[in-house]
Amino acid sequence: MKDQFPFLLYLSILMALSACNSSTDQSTSAEAPGDRPNVILIMTDDQGYGDLACHGNPHIKTPNLDQLHSQSIRLTNFHVGTTCAPTRAGLMTGRNCNRAGVWHTIAGRSQLRANEVTMANVFSSNDYQTAMFGKWHLGDNYPFSPHFRGFDEVLYHGGGGVVQGPDFWDNDYFDDTYFRNGQPEPQTGYCTDVWFDNAIQFMEKNRTKPFFCYIATNAPHGPFYVDSSYIKPYQGNDAIPNHNFYGMITNFDENMGRLMKKLDDLDIAENTILIYLTDNGTAAGVDLDQDGFPVKGFNVGMRGRKGSQYEGGHRVPLFIRWPKAGIAGGKDISTLTAHVDILPTLIDWLNLSASADLKFDGTSLTTLLEGNDEDPKWQERILITDTQRAETPVKWKKSATMMDQWRLINQDELYNLNTDPGQKENIAAQHPKIVEKLQAGYERWWNELEPTFAAPTRTVFGSSAAPEVVLYSHDWHEAEKNTGEPNVDRAGGHMVPWNHRQIRAGQLVNGYWEVAFEQAGNYQFELRRWPREADQAINGGLPPLAAVDGGKEVLAGKALQISKASIKVGDQEISKDVGTADKAAIFEMEVEAGPTQIKSTFEGPGATKLGAYYVYVSKL
């Protein structure tokens, strides 16, 4: 494949990670450090707009979120991406996820471009203490991991969820090992409790300094593991599609109450901006028919759920509370807004210094939050979200082009949410001018972003910041089955072995990684079928795992008969035999500096051919 991303340009954008520190300031904060507000940004995973009692759900119990709802300004027409990583890219940068290189949750398209300036970069450059706890899902190696993106302290799981490929082997939500600033560290307790425990410790430590704390829970994302005590209140209620899912939300709600009490105890609640949102529509709170209409559960009447271009896929709750500034008291704002607005709002609101070159797709909501919604720009604003899940974005694919009450779905379905909130009647034929206006808005957006799609995100080797880097099958590009046929999932995207169950099953799939070598030299490549912590031979199997609360038994790891391994770096390829007891196939290779691709292969008898799910790379 011809490279479309010159290496000198790649190195230059790596340097942009520090842009907030080196650029000319747009403004200077007028507040003394002790007077500057703290910012806590909390996001759950796969919880939808309807998965809250305060939004009318008659089944779920969320007393602490209900309390926060009563104390906050609520954006009731607030939109995100339709899946996990795209939302996180937009939230962290204030820029459209497709522009930032994140339009999938796997396959190398969940890695946030190295030149993107994150919310943590901005706060860090303004002398805030910064921390992140929970789910990152914007890349698991250099230069993508959160400790390379502006956070002083991080504790996170790998990939898009516990039990996904980059996560520590055999984590199961309880007493897991997570990554503290990139290094594995065993933890005690349930995952959500661990994130909040560490966040509270961070806040206690920095109570006299301004801090930015990002808590992104993996709950209630599947697998739906949670202590049975949280499931029992919902058992026996046939109106609930998934009792475990609700139990995970109840546990999160309990932790929210614990955090809000801690803010009161530390006497910092008054001058702390507390923001709560979710990352996409509900994953398990509603059952749908084949057209996406709800048939069971509660979704506030919205069509669609996670992954859908309809309203239920991307309209989510947004609560924001800042008592000292009068942002409180239970007020709804129905103006069309989005996650890309959060960072420009905080920069504007808090008078933060930022690079003059920093350009957002979002808009500051300051005037809206202060009660001024008369500006006609809000009624004319066009926002776009889509579900790509592909190697390269496809025009109009599963897209929602939004303006005020109007929704253009894909290219030719139009709905007026004022009269049809459930999106049941396509009225495109009755409003051709509205359709034309929204189509033109989409065309402008697409034409601006399309030239950026070809530039790959690249894992980097040879940096002193990351002496050893791990490649995961989670990030393979253009994965194919060993037959040579495309391995495509139901959503049309390339399916790779992205979780531990698939790795245990020994999926016969392969793909390649986009990489760059910062320095020329001799590098070691350690190919493994199992991660190091599993301590198992390439050909060895693993016993099944017993079921945990809310889950099922994890199947045994399949034994294979691998006899040969090979590594291809650019045009260089070398191979060697694999013994029955070998845990890794280790290669050394002289490599030039610059961008390239890597592909690994394990081969055995017959049709046995697959990529190494884990490759550890270091400069010798």
N, C-alpha and C positions, 0 to 999 in steps of 0.2 A: 504494500500500500504506500503510495507516494505521500510523504509527510507534508502537511500544509501549515506547519507551525514552526517557523525558524527558531533555532535554539537561542540565539542572542535575544530575540524577543521574549522567549520563555524566561530566561534569566532576569530580564528587566522587569517582568511582571512579578517575579518572586520578590524583588526588592520593594514592590509596592505595598507589601504587607506592613511596612513601617511608614506608609505615606502620611498617616495622621500625625506622626511625630515630626516629620521633616518639612511638611508643606506650610505655606503661609496661612495663618489663621484667618477664618472669616469673622470670628468674634472672640471675645475674651469673657469668661465668666466673671460676673460682678460679685458673686457671693464668696464669703470666706469658707474654707473647707468644712468647718463645723456646721455651717448653715445650709450646705448643699444637700438636697434630698438624696436618700438612698433609692435605688431602683431594684425591684424584685419582679422578674418576669417568669411566670409559671405557665407551662403548657402541658396538657395531657395528650396522650396518644390514642387516637381513634374514638374519642368520646365526642358525640355529636351534640347539636343544638338541643335536641329533645331529651338528652340523657341527664336532665337536671329537674328536680322537683319544682324549682322556682320558674321553670318554663312550662309548667303545667303537667309534667309527667306524674300520673297518679300512683305509680308503682315504686319508683326509686326513692331512696332516702339520702338526701344531700343537705343536712341542716347547716353546715358551715359555709358551703357555697351559696346557699340561700341567704345567709346572713351577709356575706360579701356582696351579693346581688343587691340587697337592700341598702348597702352603704356606698354603692358605686354609681358612676355614670356607665350606662350600658349601651354599646353600639349594637343595635339589633339587625342591621343590614351589613354585617361585617363578613368578609370573604377571604379565603386562603386557597392554597392548592388543594387538589382532590386526594393527594396521598402525602406520605410522611416527609421524605427528603425535599421535594419541591417547596413545601410550605416553609421548612426550616431555612432553605436558601433565601427565600424572599424575606422572611422575618429578620434574619441576621444581617442582611445587606440593604434592605429597602429597595431591592431591584428584582425584576421579574426572574423567576427561576430559570427560564429558558435562556435568558441572557447570561446568567451566572453559571451555566453549564450543568444544571441539575434538573433533568426532566424525567428521571426514573428513580427507582429506589435501589437498583442493583446495576450490574453490567457496566461499571465504570462511569455511570451517569448519575451517581449520587455524590460525586466529589466536587466540592465547591472550588471554582477556579481560584488559582493562587493569587491573582491580582485583585480579587474582591476584598474590600475593606469591610470588616465585620463590626457589629455593634460592640463587641468586646474591644476591638482595636480603638474605636472612638472613645469609649469610656476610659480605657487604660491611658490613652494619650491625654486625657483630661484629669489625670491623677486620681481616678477611682480605683479601688481594689476590685478585682474582677474574679468571678468564679462561676463554674458550670458544673451541675450535678445531674446525671441521668443519661438521656439519649441525645447523642450528637447527630449521627447519620449524615454527615457531610464529608466523609472520608476517614480512613482508619490508619493512614500512614503519612509519611512526610511528603508534601508540606500541608496536608489536609487536617490532621488531627486537631482537636480543640486547643491543646497546649501550644500549638504553633499559630493560633489565630486570635491572640490577644487576651486569653484568659490566664490569670496568675495561678489559679488553682483549679484543677478539674478532677472529677471522679466520674467515670462513664463506662458503659458497656460497649462492646463492639457492634458494628453493623447497624441494622435498623431495628434490632430487638435482641433481648436475651434469647439464646439458643441459635442465633444466626451465625454464619460462617466466621466473621472476624471476632465474635465474642469468645471469651475464655471457655475452653472445652467443657462441656457438660454442665454449664450453669443451668439453673432451673428456677430462678426467682428467689430461692431461699439459701441463705448462707453462701452466696456466690463469691467469685473473685472478679473484681472490676479493675479498671486501669486508673491508677493515680498518677496524673501527669505522664502517662504513657507506660508506666510500670505496673505489672499485675500486683494486686494487693487483696488478700482475703478479707471478706466482710462477714458480719454476723447479722442475721435478720432478713426480713422480707425486703425486696428491692425498693419499693416505694418508701418504706420506713428508713432505709439506708440513705436514700437521696435527701430526705428531709432532715435526718439526724446530722448529716454532714453540712447541709446548708445552714442549719441553726447554729452549729459550731462556728462556721465561717462568720455569721452575723454577730455572734457573741464576741468573737475575736476582733471584729472591725466596727464595733458599735460606735466608736468615737470618730470614725473616718467615713467619708462617703464611699459606698460600695454599690456595685452592680452584681446581682446574683441571678443567674439563669437556672431554673429548675425545670427540666424537661423529663417528665416521667415516661417510662415505657408502658406503664399501665394506662388504660386497660387493653393495650394491644395483645393479641394472642401470641403464644398459647395462653389460655385463660386460667392461669395458676394463681390461687390465693387461698389463704387459710380458710378452712370450712366454716369458721365462725362468722365470716362475712357473707357467706353464701346462704346460710340457714334462713335469714329473714325473707328470702325471695323464693325458697323452695316451695313447691305446691301451687305457685301462681302461674297458671298456664298462659296468661297474657304477656308474660315476659319471654322473649325469644331465647335469652341466654342468661341464666342465673349467675353464673360465674363472672360474666362481664359486669353485671350490676354490683357484685360483691367487690370487684376490683375498684370500681368507682367509689363505693362506700369507704373502702380503706383509704383511698386518696382524700376523700372529704374529711376523714378523721385527721389526716396529716395536715390538711389546710387549717383546720381548727387549732391544731397544735402550733402551727407557725404564727397564726394571727395572735394567739395568746402570748407567744414569745415576744412578738413586736411590742405588745402592750407592756409586758414585764420589763423589757429593756428600755422602755420609754422612748421608742423611736417610731412608733406607728404613725404619729401625727405628721412627721416629715419623711415618710417613706411612700414612694409611688409603688403601688401593688397592682400588677396587671395579670389577669388570668384569661387564657384562651385555650382553644383546642386546635389540633393540627389538620383536621379534615372532618368530613361527615362521619356519622356513627358507623362502626364496623359490624356491630352485633346487637344493636338496640332495636332493630326493626327488620322484619322479613318483607321482601318485595315480590310482586308478581313479575312476569317476564318483561313488562314495560316499565318497571321501576316504580310502580305505585305501591304504597305500604298496605300490607294485609295483616300484619301482626306487630305488636310493639307500639312505641310512641315516637313519632318523628315530627311533631308539630304540623302534621299534614303535608310535609314536604315530599316531593318526588325524589327518589334516588338516595344513595348513601355513599360511603367512602368509594372513591374512584369514579363517581358519576359526574357528568357535566351538568346534571340537573341540580336544583337548589340544595337538595339534601346531601350532595357530595362536597359542598364547599362553603356553605353558610354556617358559621360557628359562633359561639358566644364570645364576647369580649367585655370584660368588666375591668374598670380602672378606678382606683381609689387613691386620692392624695388629700387628706383632710386639711392640711395647712394651707393649701391653695384653693380650698373650696370645691375640690373635685370629689364629691360625695353626695349622699342623700337620696339615691335611688331615682335617677333620671334616665329616660330612654332617648337615644338619638337614632333616627331611622334613615339617615343619609347614607348613601352607598360609600362604604369604606373598605379597606383591605389591610392585610398584614404588612404590606410594603410601606404603609403609612407610619408604622410604629417608630422606626429609627429616625426618619426626618422630624417626626413630632417631638421626640425626646431631645434631639439636637436643638430644635427651635425653642422648646419649652424651657429647657435647662440652660440655654445660652452656651452650649458646648462648642468648643473649638473643633473645626473639622477642615479637611483639605478643600480648597476652592475647586479642585478637580472632581470632587465627589458628586456624582450625578445619580439621582434617584428616579425610580419609576413611581414611587410613592409620593404623597403630598402631606405636608404638616397639617395635623388636625387641630392645631391650637385654637383657632377661632371657633371651630365646632364645639370643642370641649368647654370653651368659655361662653357658649350660648349663642353664637352668631352663625346661623345657618342660612342667612339671606343671600349670600354670594351665589349668583347664578352659575358659577363654575361647577358647583356640586351637582346641579341638575344636568349639565352637559357632559359631565365626566364619563369617560368610557374605560372600563376595566375588563381585562381578559384573563381567564384561567382555563387550563386544559389538562387533559390526561394523556400523556404521550406514551410512556412505557415502551420506548423503542430506541434503537441505536441512534437514529437521527429524527428530529421532529418532523411530523407530517402535517401539512397545511390543513386547517379546519378540523383536525382529528379531535373528537370528543371535547369540543370547545364551548365555552359560555362567554359570549360578549355581552357585557352588562352596561346599562345606562339608566339611572334612576329606577323606575319600576319595570323597565323593559329587559328581556332576556332573549338574545338570539342564540339558539342552540345549534351547534355545528354551523352550517351555512344557511339553513332555510327554514328553521322552526322558530317562530316568534311567540312569546308569551308576555302578557301584562299581569304582573304579580298583584296589582291593586285589585283586579277583578277575578284573577285566576291564580291564587297562591300555590295551588297544587300542580300547576303546569299541565293541565288536562287538555286544553284547546289550543291548537296551533292556529294563530290568527295572522300569519304572514301575508296571506292574500288580501286581507283587509287593510293592511298598513304598509304598503310598498315603500313609502318614503322613510319610515323608521327602519325597515329592513336594509334599505340602501345606505342609510347613514351608519348603521352598525357594521355592515359589511365593509364600508369604506374605512371605518375605524380599525377593524381587524386587519385590513390590507396594509394600512400604514404601519401598524405594529409588526406584522409579519415581515414586511419588506425591510424594516429596520433591524430586526433580530436575525433573520435568516443567514446573513453573511457570517455571523458569529458561530454557527452550529458546527462548522467543520473543524474548528480548533479543539483538539482533544485536551482533556486534563491529564497530567502525567505525574505518576509517582516518581520521586527523585531519589537517586542513590549518590553516595559519595559526599554528603554534607556532614560537617562536624556536628550539626544539630541532631543528626539521626545516624549514628554509626552503623546500625543494623536496621533494615527495613523488611517488613513481611508483606508479601503479595498474597492475596486471597482470591479463590475462585469466585467469590462474591462479586469481584470487579472485572471478570472476564468480558471482553468485547466479542461480539459476533460468535457466540458459542454455538457449536454444532454437535450433533450426535456423532458417534463413531462411524455411522453409515454415510456421513457426509450430508445428510438431510438437515435443514435448519431445525433447531430445537426451539420452537416458538410456543409461548404460553397462550392462554385463552385471550389475553388482552392484546395480543399481537406483538409482544416484546420478546426478545431473546431470553430464554430461561436458562439460568446458570445454577450450579449447586450453591445456593446462597444460605442454606441453613444446615445445622448439624444432622438432622434426619436424612437429608439428601446425601451428605458426606458418608454417613453410616451405611447408606444403601449402596455406596460405590457407583454412583451414576457415571455412565460411560459417555462423558461429555468433555469437550475441550474448547478453549478460546485463547485469546492473547491479551496481554496487558500493554497499555501505552505508558512508556517510562522515559526518563531522561537521566543521563549520567552527568553529574556536576563536574566530576574530574575524570580524566583518563586514568587508566591503571589496571591492576590485576584485581579482579573481584571473585568472591566465592558465592556460589549458588547452591543452596541446600534444598533439594526437592523432597517433599514429604506428602504422603497420602493422609496422614494424621498429624495434628499439630504436636509440637514438642511436649506439651504438658500431658498429652495422652500417653506418651512413652510406649508406642506400639510400632511393630514392624510394618513396613509398607504392605506386606501380604497378609498381615495378621488381622483377625476380627476382634470385635469387642462384645462383651455380654450386654444384654438389654438392661435398661435402667428402670427401676421400680417407679410406679406412678407416684406423683406428688399431688398435694391437695389441688383439686380442680383439674387434674390432668389424667392422661392415660400413660400406660407403659411405653417407654421409648424402645423401639425395635433394636435388635442386636446389630452390631457393626459387621458387615459382610466381609469375609476373607476373600482375597483375590489371588491370582497367580501371575504376578508381574515378574518379568524376566529381563526387561530392558528399560532404561530411562534415558531421556535426551533433553537437552536445553538448547533453544535457538534464540540468539540475541542478534537482532538485525539479520545480516546474511551469514553470520557464523553459527554453526551447529555442531555439537559434540554429543556423544552418547557413551553409555557404559552398561555393563551387565548389572543386574540386581540380584543379590542373594536372598535366600528365604528369610534370613534373620535381620536383614538390613533395615534400619529404621529410616534411613535417608540415603539419597543418591547425591553425592557432593561433587561439584565441578568447580574448576578454576578457569578463568578466561580473561585475556587482555581485551579491554574495551576502550573505545575512543569516547571522548566527551561528546555529549549531544543527545538529541532525542532519537528514540528507536522503539522497537516493539520486542517483547519477550513472549515466547511460547514454550511450555514444558510438556513432555509426553511420557506416560508410562504405557508399556505394551506387554501383552501376554498372549497366550494361545488363542486362536480363533479370532473373535471379534473384540477381544479385550483390549481396549485402547481408551485412554482418558488422560486428562491433564493432571498435574500435581495440584492438589487443592491448596497447598501451602508451599511457598518458596521464600526462604530466608536469604537475604542478599546483604553482603557486607564487603567493604573495600579492604583488601589485604595490605 
